[in-house]
Structure formats: C-alpha cells, structure tokens
C-alpha cells in the first residue's frame, strides 16, 4: 500500500559559533519538549510551534582545535510563502526582528512611578522627572545595543517545514542563536550602565526600573547572582 509521505520535514540549518573565527556547523541539540522530527498524514497541520519563542539549547562550538558542545540562546519565528526558500528567509528575518523588538522599552512612565512609590510615597516632580529622563537615556542605549546584538545571532539548529497541499504554502519555523556566554556578557554590560547626577534615592529608583527592563529582555539572566 502506497504511503503518503509526511507533510512535515526537518532540515538541518547551519549554526556557526567559532571562537577562533572560522565557522563550524552545529545542529542545536534539543532540550526536553522540543520537536526534532515529526511525521503526520497529509492534510494534518502543526498547531503548536516546535520551540518556544525564546529559549536555551546546546549547539556545537569550536575551542582549542576541538568541536565542543556549548549552550546557546535562541529566538524562534515562522515564515509562510509558496516558495520554500522565501518562507525560510521570512522566518529568519522575523526572528531577527523579534530580537530587536525585545530591546524596545515600553511604559517608561509607569515603570518609574512604580519604582519611586516602592521607595517612598514622598516624591517630588523633579525627582520623578530626573529618573524618567535617565530611563529614557537607558532606553536609547538599549536601542544601540540591539543593533550589535542582532548581528551576533546566526541561523541555529533544525528548521521545521510544513507544506499545505491545498493552499500550496510552505510554513517554516526557524531559529537564530547566539552562544549563551555572549548573551550573558551583553546582559552584564547593560546592567553596568549607570546614569550620572542622580541622588542616592533617584539612583535606587532607576536601578529598580533597570532590573525590571532587563528582566524582560534577558529572562533568567542574573538569577544566580541574586541568590
């Protein structure tokens, strides 16, 4: 009996992390819960993304003349097109955009207000204004950081490809990744950012806002230090 092949296929994408500069191929090892290969009958769709939008996984790196397994951080996005190559390019592009958007700071006024009120109920308008301006400067700094951060990500691990025979569309999930140690360096650099000319009280409020912002951008980072 002739079997209909699966509509879902896995293709290995190149991921590069090279400590000495020359790229090496690395297929991200799956973490628990990841889908690395799926077979289904034609017409059945994948309703759940195979990976989380942001996560950690192992990939291959190059160190001291040897291929070693190193942790990566990754972002996942999906692309859809009637052309498989274009669908994959769209997925990669969407993943890079996701990284940039992660660094966009929202609701600054509310964040500052919450931080100030946690310290004391007696805050002057001038104090709130100075902390708000310092946070806005930090937001602009993060926008600059996001540009160089995006450049540090490369295609990572497998891609999940789904083809719909009715619409003739390819739907592809793809990831871009960066060595986790590089991601942590960026986090620490952002954490070390400190505004000038703030009072002790204002600086304390800013640091609360800063921690809130970085906790959204870098989930899980710095937790060991807090302990």
NORHU-V89104 format. One record per helix or strand of 3 or more residues. SS is the DSSP state (a for helix, b for strand). FROM is the first residue (numbers start at 0). LEN is the number of residues. Records with the same first field share a line. If there is no record, write none. Layout:
BEGIN
SS = FROM-LEN / FROM-LEN
END
This chain:
BEGIN
b = 7-5 / 53-10 / 65-16 / 153-11 / 168-11
a = 83-19 / 107-12 / 124-27 / 179-12 / 199-18 / 222-4
END
